[in-house]
Amino acid sequence: MRIVVLLILLNIAFLGASTAQSSYREGYIINNAKDTIRGYLDYKGSLKNLRKCKFKQTLDEEHTEYTPEEITAFRFKNSNLYASIEYDLKGEVKRYFIEQLIDGIVDVFYYSAKGDSFFLIRNEEGEIFELKNTQIEIESENGKYLKYKKEYVNVLRVLFRDSPSTLNKVGALQFNPNSMIEIAQDYHNQVCTEYQCVVYTKEKSGLKVGIGLQGGYSVSTIELYDNENTKNLNKDFSSSHDLVFGGYLNFKDPNISERFSVQLEFLFTKGSYSADSSFFAISYLKTPFLLNYTYPMKKIEPSVNFGVTYNQWLSFEDDDIVPDHLSGDAIQKKRSQLGIAMGFGISHILIKNIDCFIQVKYERYYGKHLNKWSKPGLTVQDFVKSKTNFMSCSLGVKF
């Protein structure tokens, strides 16, 4: 239990130390002179405040705070762009950072926060129109129901009047970002042949699979108890110090989350335990299935994980545990355990697409094993319960 508490405290301390840097992501700002300056943007702070953008050119320096009057836009790498727009937001005309979805003959902007969402569309003359879809309550003989007014349809019909084919699609248009992007692209392609429009939404990528190889040092303890037909099982067995090695597969879908991933590990190790003259040795194949959370940073990536795990006993040997009048091993069938695993690690870029890492993990397993004994005139079936703890530290590489 003390090991678990220590591991949790280390995770909390590590989380606190990493949080300050973890919210910064690669990106750039565009100043009022139209120069692009690359660096790192505060992801959380920039999206929560429409009047501020925190930026630093290197992760080690102090951030600079920009207002919409001081820069034209900012964008996260391969992701969303936020442009400086003058707009009457809740009765106050100011410049705000609002997400820009598309840049073309018409520019489309999207705002969504605290239950409020709307679109802005800017024509070639620079005029800005708000697209609304007000929800109203209607009373009828059958009761009350909600209805959307779809005010945006009439606005778009005016803006897209130069393209009959685009106008035909406006009536069935849904009030969501993807639909607005598609119809703005369609209008641009119909009326403009000089340049292509630019879509600033987050680039989608497929499932990423990472492979890791690792090796290290493991300390394990075991308890075997509640068996009436064997001896020396309820004693305090010595801990075992052994090597552990194996690998893992890590699955991450950036479209769902850039920080969360699922990891399946395959770990081999042994354990040798003794008490007085009694002794037994076990070979293990452990397969933790973990939810992994990574803090994105520039040079190193701290991570924490937690999950369930399965422990298969590949071999079992014992000495001076089974009484002379019985035959067979102290553990005969159901040589497996289920448990939980948790840990943390740090990875560092070694060369392009190859990282080195260190990982600390705690595992706790529980098992119930079946024995069947035969002695003159009697067949006995009983169970042995087990508890096993592992604490390990491993080094490895991931691809």
C-alpha positions in Angstrom: 0.0 0.0 0.0 2.9 2.4 0.8 4.2 1.8 -2.7 0.8 2.8 -4.2 0.6 6.0 -2.2 4.2 6.9 -3.1 3.4 6.4 -6.8 0.3 8.5 -6.7 2.1 11.3 -4.9 4.9 11.2 -7.5 2.3 11.4 -10.3 0.6 14.4 -8.7 3.9 16.2 -8.2 5.0 15.5 -11.7 1.7 16.7 -13.0 2.0 20.0 -11.2 5.5 20.5 -12.5 4.5 19.8 -16.1 1.2 21.7 -16.3 2.8 25.1 -16.8 4.5 24.0 -20.1 2.0 21.4 -21.3 -0.7 23.9 -22.5 1.7 25.4 -25.1 1.5 24.1 -28.6 3.4 24.8 -31.8 1.9 27.6 -33.9 2.4 31.1 -35.2 1.1 34.7 -35.0 0.6 37.1 -37.8 1.4 40.7 -36.8 -0.2 43.8 -38.2 2.7 44.1 -40.7 1.6 40.7 -42.1 4.8 39.0 -40.9 4.5 35.4 -39.7 6.3 34.7 -36.4 6.5 31.0 -35.4 6.7 29.7 -31.8 4.3 28.4 -29.2 0.8 29.4 -28.2 -1.0 28.8 -24.9 -3.8 26.5 -26.0 -6.1 26.7 -23.0 -5.7 30.4 -22.2 -6.0 31.6 -25.9 -9.3 29.8 -26.5 -11.0 30.8 -23.2 -10.3 34.6 -23.8 -11.4 36.2 -27.0 -9.3 39.3 -26.1 -5.9 37.8 -25.3 -3.4 35.5 -27.0 -0.3 34.2 -25.1 2.7 33.5 -27.3 6.4 32.7 -26.8 9.0 32.0 -29.5 10.7 29.3 -27.3 9.3 27.3 -24.5 12.0 28.6 -22.1 11.2 32.2 -22.3 8.4 34.3 -20.7 5.2 34.6 -22.8 4.0 37.8 -24.5 0.3 38.7 -24.3 -1.3 40.1 -27.5 -4.7 41.7 -28.0 -6.7 41.6 -31.3 -5.6 45.2 -31.9 -1.9 44.2 -31.8 -1.9 41.2 -34.2 -4.0 40.1 -37.2 -4.3 36.4 -36.3 -2.8 33.3 -34.6 -2.9 29.7 -35.5 -2.0 26.4 -34.0 0.1 24.1 -36.2 -2.0 22.1 -38.7 -5.1 23.3 -36.8 -7.5 26.1 -36.1 -6.9 29.8 -37.0 -8.2 32.7 -34.9 -8.5 36.1 -36.7 -8.9 39.6 -35.3 -12.4 40.7 -36.1 -14.3 43.9 -35.1 -17.7 42.9 -34.0 -20.6 43.9 -31.8 -20.5 41.1 -29.2 -23.3 41.5 -26.6 -23.6 45.2 -27.2 -19.8 46.0 -27.1 -18.1 46.8 -30.4 -14.5 45.7 -30.1 -12.0 43.5 -31.9 -12.1 39.9 -30.9 -10.2 36.7 -31.8 -12.8 34.5 -33.5 -12.1 31.2 -35.3 -11.9 31.5 -39.1 -13.2 28.5 -40.9 -12.5 29.5 -44.5 -10.9 32.3 -46.5 -12.3 32.9 -50.0 -14.7 35.2 -51.9 -16.6 35.0 -48.6 -14.9 34.4 -45.3 -16.7 32.3 -42.6 -16.1 32.7 -38.9 -17.4 30.6 -36.0 -17.9 31.4 -32.3 -18.9 28.8 -29.7 -18.6 29.2 -26.0 -20.7 29.0 -22.8 -23.7 27.6 -24.6 -23.7 30.4 -27.2 -22.7 29.8 -30.9 -23.0 31.7 -34.1 -21.4 32.2 -37.5 -20.1 35.4 -39.1 -19.7 35.8 -42.8 -17.7 38.5 -44.6 -18.2 39.5 -48.2 -15.7 40.9 -50.7 -16.5 44.5 -49.6 -15.6 43.6 -46.0 -19.1 43.8 -44.7 -19.8 41.3 -41.9 -23.2 39.6 -41.4 -24.2 37.4 -38.5 -25.9 34.1 -39.3 -28.6 33.2 -36.7 -30.7 30.2 -36.1 -33.0 31.3 -33.2 -34.9 28.7 -31.3 -38.5 29.7 -30.5 -41.3 28.0 -28.6 -44.6 27.3 -30.6 -47.9 26.6 -29.0 -50.5 24.5 -30.8 -53.5 22.4 -30.1 -51.2 19.4 -29.4 -49.1 21.3 -26.9 -45.8 23.3 -27.0 -42.8 22.5 -29.2 -39.5 24.1 -30.2 -38.7 25.4 -33.7 -35.7 26.9 -35.3 -36.3 30.1 -37.3 -33.4 29.6 -39.7 -32.7 33.3 -40.3 -29.4 32.4 -41.8 -31.1 31.0 -44.9 -32.3 34.4 -46.2 -28.9 36.1 -45.4 -27.1 33.4 -47.5 -29.5 33.7 -50.3 -28.6 37.4 -50.6 -24.8 36.7 -50.3 -24.8 33.8 -52.8 -27.1 35.4 -55.4 -24.4 35.4 -58.1 -24.4 31.5 -58.1 -27.7 29.9 -58.9 -26.4 26.4 -58.2 -25.2 27.4 -54.7 -28.6 29.1 -54.1 -30.3 25.8 -54.7 -28.4 24.2 -51.8 -29.1 27.0 -49.2 -32.6 25.8 -48.2 -31.4 22.4 -47.0 -28.2 23.7 -45.4 -27.6 22.6 -41.8 -26.4 25.1 -39.1 -23.0 23.6 -38.4 -19.3 24.3 -39.2 -18.9 21.5 -41.8 -22.0 22.6 -43.8 -20.9 26.3 -43.7 -17.5 25.4 -45.0 -18.9 23.2 -47.8 -21.3 25.8 -49.1 -18.7 28.7 -48.9 -16.3 26.5 -50.9 -19.0 25.7 -53.4 -19.8 29.4 -53.9 -16.1 30.3 -54.3 -15.5 27.6 -56.9 -18.6 28.8 -58.9 -17.7 32.5 -59.0 -13.9 32.7 -58.7 -11.3 31.2 -61.0 -8.3 33.4 -59.9 -7.3 31.6 -56.7 -8.4 28.8 -54.4 -10.1 29.3 -51.1 -8.3 28.2 -47.9 -9.9 26.0 -45.2 -8.4 26.5 -41.7 -10.0 23.6 -39.9 -7.9 21.0 -38.1 -6.1 18.6 -40.4 -7.3 15.1 -39.9 -5.0 12.1 -39.7 -5.5 8.4 -39.3 -4.8 6.1 -36.4 -1.2 6.2 -35.2 0.5 3.0 -34.0 3.6 3.3 -31.9 6.0 0.4 -31.1 8.2 0.2 -28.0 10.9 -2.1 -26.7 11.9 -2.1 -23.1 14.0 -3.8 -20.4 14.6 -3.1 -16.7 14.5 -4.2 -13.1 11.5 -5.6 -11.2 10.9 -6.3 -7.5 8.0 -8.6 -6.7 6.3 -10.0 -3.6 3.7 -12.8 -3.3 1.2 -14.2 -0.9 -0.2 -17.8 -1.2 -2.8 -18.8 1.4 -6.1 -20.5 2.4 -5.1 -24.0 1.6 -5.7 -26.8 4.1 -3.8 -29.6 2.3 -0.4 -28.0 1.8 2.1 -26.5 4.3 4.1 -23.3 4.5 1.9 -21.3 2.2 0.8 -18.8 4.8 4.3 -17.7 5.7 6.0 -14.5 4.7 7.9 -15.3 1.6 10.9 -13.3 0.6 10.7 -10.7 -2.2 12.2 -11.4 -5.6 14.6 -9.2 -7.6 14.6 -9.9 -11.3 15.0 -8.6 -14.8 11.9 -7.6 -16.9 11.8 -7.2 -20.6 9.2 -6.9 -23.4 7.4 -4.3 -25.6 4.2 -2.5 -26.3 1.8 -1.3 -29.0 0.4 2.3 -28.5 -2.7 3.3 -30.4 -3.6 7.0 -30.7 -6.3 8.7 -32.9 -5.4 12.5 -33.1 -8.9 13.2 -34.3 -10.2 12.1 -30.9 -7.4 13.3 -28.7 -3.8 14.3 -29.1 -3.0 13.4 -25.5 -4.9 10.2 -24.7 -3.9 6.9 -26.2 -4.4 3.2 -25.5 -1.4 1.0 -24.8 -1.1 -2.8 -24.8 2.1 -4.2 -23.2 3.8 -7.6 -23.2 6.2 -8.1 -20.3 8.2 -11.2 -19.3 9.8 -11.7 -15.9 10.4 -14.3 -13.2 10.1 -14.6 -9.4 11.8 -16.8 -6.9 10.4 -16.8 -3.3 11.4 -18.7 -0.2 10.5 -19.1 3.5 12.5 -21.4 5.7 13.0 -24.6 3.7 10.1 -23.9 1.4 10.7 -22.5 -2.1 8.9 -21.8 -5.4 9.7 -20.1 -8.7 7.3 -18.7 -11.3 7.8 -17.4 -14.8 5.3 -14.6 -15.8 3.8 -13.2 -19.0 2.0 -9.9 -18.1 -0.2 -8.0 -20.5 -1.2 -4.6 -19.1 -4.0 -2.8 -21.0 -3.6 0.9 -20.2 -5.1 4.3 -20.8 -2.1 6.6 -21.4 -2.1 10.4 -21.0 0.8 12.4 -22.3 1.8 16.0 -21.6 3.0 17.5 -24.9 6.3 19.5 -24.5 9.1 20.4 -26.9 11.9 18.0 -26.0 10.5 15.6 -23.4 7.0 14.1 -23.0 5.9 13.1 -19.5 3.1 10.6 -19.3 0.9 8.8 -16.7 -1.2 5.6 -17.3 -3.7 3.4 -15.5 -5.5 0.2 -16.5 -6.2 -3.4 -16.1 -3.7 -6.3 -16.6 -3.5 -10.0 -16.9 -0.7 -12.2 -15.6 -0.2 -15.7 -17.0 2.1 -18.1 -15.1 4.2 -19.8 -17.8 5.8 -22.1 -15.4 5.6 -23.0 -11.7 8.1 -25.0 -9.6 8.0 -25.6 -5.8 10.0 -27.4 -3.2 9.0 -28.5 0.3 5.5 -27.2 0.1 3.5 -30.3 -0.8 3.3 -32.9 2.0 5.0 -36.3 1.2 1.7 -38.2 1.2 0.3 -36.0 -1.7 1.5 -35.7 -5.2 1.6 -32.7 -7.6 2.6 -29.1 -7.5 1.3 -26.6 -4.9 -0.5 -24.8 -7.7 -1.9 -27.1 -10.4 -4.6 -25.3 -12.5 -5.8 -21.8 -13.2 -2.3 -20.4 -13.1 -3.3 -16.8 -13.9 -4.2 -13.6 -12.2 -6.1 -10.4 -12.9 -5.1 -7.0 -11.6 -4.6 -3.3 -12.0 -1.5 -1.3 -13.2 -0.5 2.3 -12.9 2.7 4.2 -13.7 4.4 7.2 -15.2 7.2 7.8 -17.6 9.3 10.4 -19.5 10.3 10.1 -23.1 13.0 12.2 -25.0 13.6 12.5 -28.7 16.7 10.5 -29.6 16.6 11.0 -33.4 13.8 11.6 -35.8 10.9 9.3 -35.2 12.8 7.4 -32.4 12.4 8.3 -28.7 14.1 6.9 -25.6 12.1 6.6 -22.4 12.1 5.6 -18.8 9.0 4.1 -17.2 8.1 3.3 -13.6 5.2 0.9 -13.0 3.3 -0.6 -10.1 1.1 -3.7 -10.6 -1.1 -5.6 -8.2 -2.6 -9.0 -9.1 -5.2 -11.4 -7.5 -5.7 -15.1 -8.4 -7.6 -18.1 -7.3 -6.0 -21.4 -8.3 -7.4 -24.9 -8.4 -5.8 -28.0 -6.9 -7.0 -31.6 -6.9 -5.3 -34.1 -4.5 -5.6 -37.8 -4.5 -4.7 -39.9 -1.5 -5.7 -43.4 -0.4 -9.5 -43.6 -0.4 -10.0 -39.9 -0.9 -10.0 -37.2 -3.6 -9.8 -33.6 -2.4 -10.3 -30.5 -4.5 -9.5 -27.0 -3.1 -8.3 -23.6 -4.0 -5.2 -21.5 -3.2 -5.6 -17.7 -3.3 -2.7 -15.4 -4.4 -1.7 -11.8 -4.2 1.3 -10.5 -6.2 2.8 -7.1 -6.3 5.3 -5.8 -8.9 7.3 -2.6 -8.8 9.5 -2.0 -11.9 11.7 0.5 -13.6 12.4 0.1 -17.3 14.4 1.8 -20.1 13.5 1.5 -23.7 13.0 3.0 -27.2 9.8 3.7 -29.1 9.3 4.1 -32.8 
